[in-house]
Amino acid sequence: MIVLKVQILNLNASLDHTGILKHKEESNIIRVDEVIELVGGKGVNVARALQRLNFADYELSNIIGGFVGTVIENKLKEEKIKVWNYSISGNSRINYILVDEINNQIKVINENGPHITEKEKKQYLDQLFNWMKENQILVFAGSAITGFKRDDIRSILQKAKSKQMIVMVDLSEKYLSASLQEDIDLIKINAREFIDEFGEKYNSSFEDPRNFVDIIEKENLSRIIITFGKEGALLFDDGVIWLGKVLKAFSNYSIGSGDSFLAGFVYGFVNKYPKNECLKLAMACGTANTLKYGAGVFNYRDVCNIKNKFITVEKM
């Protein structure tokens, strides 16, 4: 029985245009054959993926602004994503993804997004702290718009823990560094981000999953997931290590797979699945995401098929 509500932070919403190129193009002017328009940002993608899993007990906190923000608001209504939108004066960002099916290439252009003023930020944080619910799950994923500092991120995490929330983060760079200073229940990170954060400090080869585990133990991290793309993922859970592998790669398209992965793990956690089954479902969601263009867009039937046939999880 589901008893926990999932609250998701998305501090840099975007309008994502994915252009699909299905023909050979020699010109520097590219006319795509198909366009997919979706609201983006890692938090939005997590929420969308939870909906695909028929999970409804969630709410998204979204920062939007300007004309693009109005479009984002309307698109979220169309998708029936449960969201509290906080509006600022700056214009929300637009991201561009070009999928070249002929050359099997994907190029992404991400805008930085708007700047939040100190007044807007204070108002948002005050309202956000009231929005957070006691003893629920907080999922904090993605970047933040310009104007958010490390201390702001730490303040959010500290407030969540003061409300006895279960905090799960998927952050990178300075936001990851800030979260590592707090009491986080779960860190989800990809291998590249992990190496960027710890590689120089430990000068490890990272050729084997055990190299990652050694650093996890040295850093006294209690619960962390490291994803390795098509190769699988590793879950370190208070000294218990699970290694998941994907037996078949279906596509090179991976935009949103990490967010779908996180949604799958959250779903399993909320429903009290064993941790190895949470990891297995997460990997199935991430892999199913590669079958359709659009972040967090997958069929539940594909998730079940992949989970049963193409995912293995074993103790290390």
DOBA-723240 format. One record per residue (C-alpha): residue number from 1; x, y, z; residue in three letters. Coordinates in steps of 0.02 Angstrom, whole numbers, always signed. Layout:
REM DOBA-723240
<atom k="NUM" xx="X" yy="Y" zz="Z" r="Ala"/>
...
//
This chain:
REM DOBA-723240
<atom k="1" xx="+0" yy="+0" zz="+0" r="Met"/>
<atom k="2" xx="+70" yy="+170" zz="-49" r="Ile"/>
<atom k="3" xx="+83" yy="+283" zz="+104" r="Val"/>
<atom k="4" xx="+217" yy="+408" zz="+54" r="Leu"/>
<atom k="5" xx="+197" yy="+562" zz="-53" r="Lys"/>
<atom k="6" xx="+338" yy="+610" zz="-170" r="Val"/>
<atom k="7" xx="+381" yy="+794" zz="-183" r="Gln"/>
<atom k="8" xx="+495" yy="+839" zz="-328" r="Ile"/>
<atom k="9" xx="+602" yy="+994" zz="-350" r="Leu"/>
<atom k="10" xx="+634" yy="+1061" zz="-525" r="Asn"/>
<atom k="11" xx="+728" yy="+1225" zz="-509" r="Leu"/>
<atom k="12" xx="+766" yy="+1255" zz="-694" r="Asn"/>
<atom k="13" xx="+617" yy="+1210" zz="-802" r="Ala"/>
<atom k="14" xx="+636" yy="+1210" zz="-990" r="Ser"/>
<atom k="15" xx="+539" yy="+1191" zz="-1150" r="Leu"/>
<atom k="16" xx="+627" yy="+1052" zz="-1245" r="Asp"/>
<atom k="17" xx="+619" yy="+1039" zz="-1434" r="His"/>
<atom k="18" xx="+679" yy="+873" zz="-1504" r="Thr"/>
<atom k="19" xx="+703" yy="+874" zz="-1692" r="Gly"/>
<atom k="20" xx="+714" yy="+706" zz="-1781" r="Ile"/>
<atom k="21" xx="+818" yy="+705" zz="-1940" r="Leu"/>
<atom k="22" xx="+775" yy="+553" zz="-2046" r="Lys"/>
<atom k="23" xx="+861" yy="+600" zz="-2209" r="His"/>
<atom k="24" xx="+1038" yy="+641" zz="-2262" r="Lys"/>
<atom k="25" xx="+1072" yy="+827" zz="-2247" r="Glu"/>
<atom k="26" xx="+1222" yy="+910" zz="-2330" r="Glu"/>
<atom k="27" xx="+1173" yy="+1091" zz="-2299" r="Ser"/>
<atom k="28" xx="+1213" yy="+1190" zz="-2142" r="Asn"/>
<atom k="29" xx="+1028" yy="+1229" zz="-2136" r="Ile"/>
<atom k="30" xx="+944" yy="+1077" zz="-2062" r="Ile"/>
<atom k="31" xx="+759" yy="+1046" zz="-2088" r="Arg"/>
<atom k="32" xx="+702" yy="+907" zz="-1972" r="Val"/>
<atom k="33" xx="+568" yy="+781" zz="-2016" r="Asp"/>
<atom k="34" xx="+481" yy="+776" zz="-1847" r="Glu"/>
<atom k="35" xx="+475" yy="+884" zz="-1690" r="Val"/>
<atom k="36" xx="+433" yy="+827" zz="-1515" r="Ile"/>
<atom k="37" xx="+395" yy="+966" zz="-1391" r="Glu"/>
<atom k="38" xx="+396" yy="+927" zz="-1205" r="Leu"/>
<atom k="39" xx="+426" yy="+1018" zz="-1043" r="Val"/>
<atom k="40" xx="+597" yy="+972" zz="-975" r="Gly"/>
<atom k="41" xx="+708" yy="+982" zz="-824" r="Gly"/>
<atom k="42" xx="+757" yy="+827" zz="-729" r="Lys"/>
<atom k="43" xx="+619" yy="+848" zz="-600" r="Gly"/>
<atom k="44" xx="+485" yy="+860" zz="-734" r="Val"/>
<atom k="45" xx="+555" yy="+704" zz="-816" r="Asn"/>
<atom k="46" xx="+546" yy="+610" zz="-651" r="Val"/>
<atom k="47" xx="+365" yy="+664" zz="-628" r="Ala"/>
<atom k="48" xx="+320" yy="+612" zz="-806" r="Arg"/>
<atom k="49" xx="+402" yy="+442" zz="-781" r="Ala"/>
<atom k="50" xx="+308" yy="+416" zz="-618" r="Leu"/>
<atom k="51" xx="+146" yy="+448" zz="-713" r="Gln"/>
<atom k="52" xx="+197" yy="+316" zz="-840" r="Arg"/>
<atom k="53" xx="+211" yy="+196" zz="-693" r="Leu"/>
<atom k="54" xx="+33" yy="+244" zz="-643" r="Asn"/>
<atom k="55" xx="+95" yy="+329" zz="-485" r="Phe"/>
<atom k="56" xx="-11" yy="+480" zz="-441" r="Ala"/>
<atom k="57" xx="+41" yy="+526" zz="-263" r="Asp"/>
<atom k="58" xx="+171" yy="+656" zz="-310" r="Tyr"/>
<atom k="59" xx="+185" yy="+844" zz="-336" r="Glu"/>
<atom k="60" xx="+315" yy="+944" zz="-430" r="Leu"/>
<atom k="61" xx="+385" yy="+1114" zz="-380" r="Ser"/>
<atom k="62" xx="+429" yy="+1209" zz="-539" r="Asn"/>
<atom k="63" xx="+508" yy="+1380" zz="-566" r="Ile"/>
<atom k="64" xx="+450" yy="+1463" zz="-727" r="Ile"/>
<atom k="65" xx="+449" yy="+1636" zz="-803" r="Gly"/>
<atom k="66" xx="+405" yy="+1744" zz="-951" r="Gly"/>
<atom k="67" xx="+321" yy="+1692" zz="-1113" r="Phe"/>
<atom k="68" xx="+410" yy="+1524" zz="-1116" r="Val"/>
<atom k="69" xx="+352" yy="+1496" zz="-937" r="Gly"/>
<atom k="70" xx="+171" yy="+1520" zz="-991" r="Thr"/>
<atom k="71" xx="+195" yy="+1389" zz="-1128" r="Val"/>
<atom k="72" xx="+274" yy="+1271" zz="-1000" r="Ile"/>
<atom k="73" xx="+127" yy="+1296" zz="-882" r="Glu"/>
<atom k="74" xx="+2" yy="+1255" zz="-1019" r="Asn"/>
<atom k="75" xx="+100" yy="+1103" zz="-1079" r="Lys"/>
<atom k="76" xx="+105" yy="+1033" zz="-902" r="Leu"/>
<atom k="77" xx="-83" yy="+1055" zz="-889" r="Lys"/>
<atom k="78" xx="-103" yy="+958" zz="-1051" r="Glu"/>
<atom k="79" xx="+0" yy="+815" zz="-977" r="Glu"/>
<atom k="80" xx="-96" yy="+828" zz="-813" r="Lys"/>
<atom k="81" xx="+65" yy="+834" zz="-716" r="Ile"/>
<atom k="82" xx="+32" yy="+888" zz="-537" r="Lys"/>
<atom k="83" xx="+133" yy="+1045" zz="-511" r="Val"/>
<atom k="84" xx="+152" yy="+1200" zz="-405" r="Trp"/>
<atom k="85" xx="+223" yy="+1331" zz="-522" r="Asn"/>
<atom k="86" xx="+317" yy="+1479" zz="-448" r="Tyr"/>
<atom k="87" xx="+334" yy="+1622" zz="-573" r="Ser"/>
<atom k="88" xx="+480" yy="+1741" zz="-588" r="Ile"/>
<atom k="89" xx="+511" yy="+1889" zz="-704" r="Ser"/>
<atom k="90" xx="+646" yy="+1806" zz="-812" r="Gly"/>
<atom k="91" xx="+605" yy="+1702" zz="-965" r="Asn"/>
<atom k="92" xx="+618" yy="+1512" zz="-946" r="Ser"/>
<atom k="93" xx="+744" yy="+1423" zz="-1055" r="Arg"/>
<atom k="94" xx="+722" yy="+1326" zz="-1217" r="Ile"/>
<atom k="95" xx="+831" yy="+1173" zz="-1251" r="Asn"/>
<atom k="96" xx="+863" yy="+1097" zz="-1421" r="Tyr"/>
<atom k="97" xx="+898" yy="+915" zz="-1460" r="Ile"/>
<atom k="98" xx="+942" yy="+856" zz="-1634" r="Leu"/>
<atom k="99" xx="+926" yy="+669" zz="-1665" r="Val"/>
<atom k="100" xx="+1015" yy="+624" zz="-1827" r="Asp"/>
<atom k="101" xx="+952" yy="+449" zz="-1868" r="Glu"/>
<atom k="102" xx="+1059" yy="+436" zz="-2025" r="Ile"/>
<atom k="103" xx="+1225" yy="+465" zz="-1937" r="Asn"/>
<atom k="104" xx="+1166" yy="+393" zz="-1770" r="Asn"/>
<atom k="105" xx="+1210" yy="+555" zz="-1679" r="Gln"/>
<atom k="106" xx="+1126" yy="+662" zz="-1548" r="Ile"/>
<atom k="107" xx="+1171" yy="+844" zz="-1515" r="Lys"/>
<atom k="108" xx="+1101" yy="+944" zz="-1370" r="Val"/>
<atom k="109" xx="+1100" yy="+1132" zz="-1341" r="Ile"/>
<atom k="110" xx="+1050" yy="+1182" zz="-1164" r="Asn"/>
<atom k="111" xx="+1016" yy="+1363" zz="-1119" r="Glu"/>
<atom k="112" xx="+1067" yy="+1423" zz="-946" r="Asn"/>
<atom k="113" xx="+895" yy="+1486" zz="-903" r="Gly"/>
<atom k="114" xx="+837" yy="+1645" zz="-816" r="Pro"/>
<atom k="115" xx="+907" yy="+1733" zz="-664" r="His"/>
<atom k="116" xx="+808" yy="+1734" zz="-503" r="Ile"/>
<atom k="117" xx="+821" yy="+1893" zz="-401" r="Thr"/>
<atom k="118" xx="+858" yy="+1889" zz="-215" r="Glu"/>
<atom k="119" xx="+680" yy="+1946" zz="-178" r="Lys"/>
<atom k="120" xx="+605" yy="+1812" zz="-290" r="Glu"/>
<atom k="121" xx="+718" yy="+1679" zz="-215" r="Lys"/>
<atom k="122" xx="+673" yy="+1724" zz="-36" r="Lys"/>
<atom k="123" xx="+488" yy="+1718" zz="-77" r="Gln"/>
<atom k="124" xx="+508" yy="+1552" zz="-165" r="Tyr"/>
<atom k="125" xx="+608" yy="+1473" zz="-24" r="Leu"/>
<atom k="126" xx="+483" yy="+1533" zz="+106" r="Asp"/>
<atom k="127" xx="+340" yy="+1457" zz="+7" r="Gln"/>
<atom k="128" xx="+441" yy="+1301" zz="-33" r="Leu"/>
<atom k="129" xx="+475" yy="+1267" zz="+151" r="Phe"/>
<atom k="130" xx="+288" yy="+1278" zz="+185" r="Asn"/>
<atom k="131" xx="+254" yy="+1163" zz="+35" r="Trp"/>
<atom k="132" xx="+368" yy="+1026" zz="+103" r="Met"/>
<atom k="133" xx="+271" yy="+897" zz="+202" r="Lys"/>
<atom k="134" xx="+327" yy="+804" zz="+358" r="Glu"/>
<atom k="135" xx="+389" yy="+625" zz="+338" r="Asn"/>
<atom k="136" xx="+371" yy="+620" zz="+149" r="Gln"/>
<atom k="137" xx="+498" yy="+594" zz="+9" r="Ile"/>
<atom k="138" xx="+591" yy="+740" zz="-69" r="Leu"/>
<atom k="139" xx="+668" yy="+709" zz="-240" r="Val"/>
<atom k="140" xx="+788" yy="+849" zz="-289" r="Phe"/>
<atom k="141" xx="+848" yy="+827" zz="-469" r="Ala"/>
<atom k="142" xx="+940" yy="+934" zz="-595" r="Gly"/>
<atom k="143" xx="+1018" yy="+1106" zz="-599" r="Ser"/>
<atom k="144" xx="+953" yy="+1269" zz="-528" r="Ala"/>
<atom k="145" xx="+929" yy="+1435" zz="-615" r="Ile"/>
<atom k="146" xx="+1059" yy="+1571" zz="-596" r="Thr"/>
<atom k="147" xx="+1047" yy="+1653" zz="-426" r="Gly"/>
<atom k="148" xx="+1042" yy="+1494" zz="-323" r="Phe"/>
<atom k="149" xx="+1199" yy="+1467" zz="-220" r="Lys"/>
<atom k="150" xx="+1272" yy="+1318" zz="-129" r="Arg"/>
<atom k="151" xx="+1203" yy="+1383" zz="+36" r="Asp"/>
<atom k="152" xx="+1028" yy="+1392" zz="-39" r="Asp"/>
<atom k="153" xx="+1040" yy="+1210" zz="-90" r="Ile"/>
<atom k="154" xx="+1102" yy="+1162" zz="+83" r="Arg"/>
<atom k="155" xx="+962" yy="+1263" zz="+162" r="Ser"/>
<atom k="156" xx="+832" yy="+1168" zz="+61" r="Ile"/>
<atom k="157" xx="+907" yy="+1001" zz="+110" r="Leu"/>
<atom k="158" xx="+923" yy="+1050" zz="+292" r="Gln"/>
<atom k="159" xx="+743" yy="+1106" zz="+298" r="Lys"/>
<atom k="160" xx="+687" yy="+943" zz="+220" r="Ala"/>
<atom k="161" xx="+781" yy="+842" zz="+351" r="Lys"/>
<atom k="162" xx="+709" yy="+951" zz="+490" r="Ser"/>
<atom k="163" xx="+540" yy="+890" zz="+429" r="Lys"/>
<atom k="164" xx="+601" yy="+710" zz="+435" r="Gln"/>
<atom k="165" xx="+587" yy="+694" zz="+248" r="Met"/>
<atom k="166" xx="+674" yy="+554" zz="+153" r="Ile"/>
<atom k="167" xx="+789" yy="+651" zz="+37" r="Val"/>
<atom k="168" xx="+846" yy="+582" zz="-132" r="Met"/>
<atom k="169" xx="+956" yy="+688" zz="-245" r="Val"/>
<atom k="170" xx="+1016" yy="+681" zz="-425" r="Asp"/>
<atom k="171" xx="+1129" yy="+833" zz="-434" r="Leu"/>
<atom k="172" xx="+1297" yy="+875" zz="-510" r="Ser"/>
<atom k="173" xx="+1443" yy="+995" zz="-493" r="Glu"/>
<atom k="174" xx="+1423" yy="+1127" zz="-355" r="Lys"/>
<atom k="175" xx="+1249" yy="+1065" zz="-310" r="Tyr"/>
<atom k="176" xx="+1314" yy="+888" zz="-285" r="Leu"/>
<atom k="177" xx="+1457" yy="+954" zz="-179" r="Ser"/>
<atom k="178" xx="+1332" yy="+1050" zz="-72" r="Ala"/>
<atom k="179" xx="+1222" yy="+897" zz="-49" r="Ser"/>
<atom k="180" xx="+1371" yy="+791" zz="+5" r="Leu"/>
<atom k="181" xx="+1387" yy="+904" zz="+156" r="Gln"/>
<atom k="182" xx="+1212" yy="+859" zz="+214" r="Glu"/>
<atom k="183" xx="+1123" yy="+705" zz="+279" r="Asp"/>
<atom k="184" xx="+1057" yy="+632" zz="+116" r="Ile"/>
<atom k="185" xx="+963" yy="+468" zz="+111" r="Asp"/>
<atom k="186" xx="+1004" yy="+425" zz="-70" r="Leu"/>
<atom k="187" xx="+1122" yy="+498" zz="-199" r="Ile"/>
<atom k="188" xx="+1095" yy="+449" zz="-380" r="Lys"/>
<atom k="189" xx="+1240" yy="+494" zz="-493" r="Ile"/>
<atom k="190" xx="+1312" yy="+437" zz="-659" r="Asn"/>
<atom k="191" xx="+1490" yy="+372" zz="-674" r="Ala"/>
<atom k="192" xx="+1555" yy="+528" zz="-761" r="Arg"/>
<atom k="193" xx="+1486" yy="+642" zz="-624" r="Glu"/>
<atom k="194" xx="+1559" yy="+527" zz="-490" r="Phe"/>
<atom k="195" xx="+1731" yy="+534" zz="-572" r="Ile"/>
<atom k="196" xx="+1720" yy="+723" zz="-590" r="Asp"/>
<atom k="197" xx="+1681" yy="+738" zz="-404" r="Glu"/>
<atom k="198" xx="+1805" yy="+613" zz="-332" r="Phe"/>
<atom k="199" xx="+1928" yy="+564" zz="-469" r="Gly"/>
<atom k="200" xx="+2062" yy="+695" zz="-438" r="Glu"/>
<atom k="201" xx="+2055" yy="+668" zz="-250" r="Lys"/>
<atom k="202" xx="+2085" yy="+481" zz="-259" r="Tyr"/>
<atom k="203" xx="+2173" yy="+461" zz="-427" r="Asn"/>
<atom k="204" xx="+2081" yy="+298" zz="-458" r="Ser"/>
<atom k="205" xx="+2078" yy="+203" zz="-622" r="Ser"/>
<atom k="206" xx="+1888" yy="+172" zz="-616" r="Phe"/>
<atom k="207" xx="+1910" yy="+19" zz="-726" r="Glu"/>
<atom k="208" xx="+1809" yy="-92" zz="-610" r="Asp"/>
<atom k="209" xx="+1652" yy="-65" zz="-504" r="Pro"/>
<atom k="210" xx="+1757" yy="-105" zz="-351" r="Arg"/>
<atom k="211" xx="+1855" yy="+57" zz="-383" r="Asn"/>
<atom k="212" xx="+1694" yy="+154" zz="-357" r="Phe"/>
<atom k="213" xx="+1650" yy="+55" zz="-201" r="Val"/>
<atom k="214" xx="+1820" yy="+90" zz="-124" r="Asp"/>
<atom k="215" xx="+1789" yy="+278" zz="-139" r="Ile"/>
<atom k="216" xx="+1610" yy="+263" zz="-76" r="Ile"/>
<atom k="217" xx="+1675" yy="+179" zz="+81" r="Glu"/>
<atom k="218" xx="+1815" yy="+307" zz="+104" r="Lys"/>
<atom k="219" xx="+1689" yy="+448" zz="+89" r="Glu"/>
<atom k="220" xx="+1573" yy="+363" zz="+214" r="Asn"/>
<atom k="221" xx="+1424" yy="+372" zz="+96" r="Leu"/>
<atom k="222" xx="+1286" yy="+263" zz="+161" r="Ser"/>
<atom k="223" xx="+1173" yy="+244" zz="+9" r="Arg"/>
<atom k="224" xx="+1218" yy="+288" zz="-170" r="Ile"/>
<atom k="225" xx="+1174" yy="+230" zz="-346" r="Ile"/>
<atom k="226" xx="+1301" yy="+248" zz="-487" r="Ile"/>
<atom k="227" xx="+1236" yy="+224" zz="-663" r="Thr"/>
<atom k="228" xx="+1348" yy="+163" zz="-804" r="Phe"/>
<atom k="229" xx="+1236" yy="+196" zz="-953" r="Gly"/>
<atom k="230" xx="+1207" yy="+42" zz="-1060" r="Lys"/>
<atom k="231" xx="+1319" yy="-60" zz="-945" r="Glu"/>
<atom k="232" xx="+1204" yy="-53" zz="-795" r="Gly"/>
<atom k="233" xx="+1213" yy="+19" zz="-620" r="Ala"/>
<atom k="234" xx="+1282" yy="-7" zz="-446" r="Leu"/>
<atom k="235" xx="+1186" yy="+14" zz="-283" r="Leu"/>
<atom k="236" xx="+1282" yy="+34" zz="-120" r="Phe"/>
<atom k="237" xx="+1160" yy="+15" zz="+24" r="Asp"/>
<atom k="238" xx="+1242" yy="+26" zz="+197" r="Asp"/>
<atom k="239" xx="+1381" yy="-92" zz="+147" r="Gly"/>
<atom k="240" xx="+1274" yy="-207" zz="+40" r="Val"/>
<atom k="241" xx="+1324" yy="-193" zz="-143" r="Ile"/>
<atom k="242" xx="+1210" yy="-236" zz="-288" r="Trp"/>
<atom k="243" xx="+1273" yy="-236" zz="-467" r="Leu"/>
<atom k="244" xx="+1145" yy="-227" zz="-606" r="Gly"/>
<atom k="245" xx="+1179" yy="-266" zz="-788" r="Lys"/>
<atom k="246" xx="+1081" yy="-232" zz="-947" r="Val"/>
<atom k="247" xx="+1090" yy="-381" zz="-1063" r="Leu"/>
<atom k="248" xx="+1033" yy="-289" zz="-1219" r="Lys"/>
<atom k="249" xx="+1055" yy="-112" zz="-1282" r="Ala"/>
<atom k="250" xx="+901" yy="-59" zz="-1380" r="Phe"/>
<atom k="251" xx="+950" yy="+116" zz="-1435" r="Ser"/>
<atom k="252" xx="+1081" yy="+253" zz="-1424" r="Asn"/>
<atom k="253" xx="+948" yy="+377" zz="-1371" r="Tyr"/>
<atom k="254" xx="+972" yy="+410" zz="-1185" r="Ser"/>
<atom k="255" xx="+899" yy="+582" zz="-1148" r="Ile"/>
<atom k="256" xx="+793" yy="+563" zz="-991" r="Gly"/>
<atom k="257" xx="+849" yy="+385" zz="-955" r="Ser"/>
<atom k="258" xx="+932" yy="+436" zz="-792" r="Gly"/>
<atom k="259" xx="+773" yy="+525" zz="-737" r="Asp"/>
<atom k="260" xx="+666" yy="+375" zz="-784" r="Ser"/>
<atom k="261" xx="+788" yy="+267" zz="-688" r="Phe"/>
<atom k="262" xx="+767" yy="+375" zz="-533" r="Leu"/>
<atom k="263" xx="+577" yy="+372" zz="-549" r="Ala"/>
<atom k="264" xx="+581" yy="+182" zz="-557" r="Gly"/>
<atom k="265" xx="+687" yy="+171" zz="-400" r="Phe"/>
<atom k="266" xx="+574" yy="+293" zz="-308" r="Val"/>
<atom k="267" xx="+421" yy="+194" zz="-360" r="Tyr"/>
<atom k="268" xx="+498" yy="+33" zz="-295" r="Gly"/>
<atom k="269" xx="+553" yy="+118" zz="-133" r="Phe"/>
<atom k="270" xx="+381" yy="+191" zz="-99" r="Val"/>
<atom k="271" xx="+301" yy="+21" zz="-129" r="Asn"/>
<atom k="272" xx="+427" yy="-62" zz="-11" r="Lys"/>
<atom k="273" xx="+511" yy="-171" zz="-142" r="Tyr"/>
<atom k="274" xx="+674" yy="-256" zz="-89" r="Pro"/>
<atom k="275" xx="+821" yy="-145" zz="-138" r="Lys"/>
<atom k="276" xx="+880" yy="-263" zz="-275" r="Asn"/>
<atom k="277" xx="+705" yy="-257" zz="-351" r="Glu"/>
<atom k="278" xx="+705" yy="-67" zz="-339" r="Cys"/>
<atom k="279" xx="+867" yy="-66" zz="-437" r="Leu"/>
<atom k="280" xx="+800" yy="-190" zz="-564" r="Lys"/>
<atom k="281" xx="+643" yy="-86" zz="-594" r="Leu"/>
<atom k="282" xx="+747" yy="+73" zz="-606" r="Ala"/>
<atom k="283" xx="+858" yy="-3" zz="-740" r="Met"/>
<atom k="284" xx="+708" yy="-66" zz="-836" r="Ala"/>
<atom k="285" xx="+631" yy="+109" zz="-836" r="Cys"/>
<atom k="286" xx="+794" yy="+187" zz="-892" r="Gly"/>
<atom k="287" xx="+811" yy="+61" zz="-1032" r="Thr"/>
<atom k="288" xx="+628" yy="+76" zz="-1086" r="Ala"/>
<atom k="289" xx="+656" yy="+264" zz="-1100" r="Asn"/>
<atom k="290" xx="+775" yy="+232" zz="-1246" r="Thr"/>
<atom k="291" xx="+636" yy="+155" zz="-1351" r="Leu"/>
<atom k="292" xx="+540" yy="+318" zz="-1376" r="Lys"/>
<atom k="293" xx="+596" yy="+497" zz="-1407" r="Tyr"/>
<atom k="294" xx="+557" yy="+612" zz="-1261" r="Gly"/>
<atom k="295" xx="+621" yy="+610" zz="-1082" r="Ala"/>
<atom k="296" xx="+518" yy="+502" zz="-965" r="Gly"/>
<atom k="297" xx="+413" yy="+438" zz="-1109" r="Val"/>
<atom k="298" xx="+396" yy="+249" zz="-1107" r="Phe"/>
<atom k="299" xx="+267" yy="+109" zz="-1106" r="Asn"/>
<atom k="300" xx="+238" yy="+12" zz="-946" r="Tyr"/>
<atom k="301" xx="+229" yy="-149" zz="-1049" r="Arg"/>
<atom k="302" xx="+406" yy="-116" zz="-1111" r="Asp"/>
<atom k="303" xx="+465" yy="-90" zz="-933" r="Val"/>
<atom k="304" xx="+393" yy="-258" zz="-880" r="Cys"/>
<atom k="305" xx="+465" yy="-349" zz="-1031" r="Asn"/>
<atom k="306" xx="+639" yy="-275" zz="-1008" r="Ile"/>
<atom k="307" xx="+637" yy="-305" zz="-820" r="Lys"/>
<atom k="308" xx="+593" yy="-489" zz="-841" r="Asn"/>
<atom k="309" xx="+707" yy="-529" zz="-988" r="Lys"/>
<atom k="310" xx="+853" yy="-409" zz="-1001" r="Phe"/>
<atom k="311" xx="+902" yy="-352" zz="-826" r="Ile"/>
<atom k="312" xx="+1005" yy="-448" zz="-698" r="Thr"/>
<atom k="313" xx="+1047" yy="-389" zz="-520" r="Val"/>
<atom k="314" xx="+1171" yy="-482" zz="-411" r="Glu"/>
<atom k="315" xx="+1265" yy="-450" zz="-249" r="Lys"/>
<atom k="316" xx="+1447" yy="-406" zz="-271" r="Met"/>
//
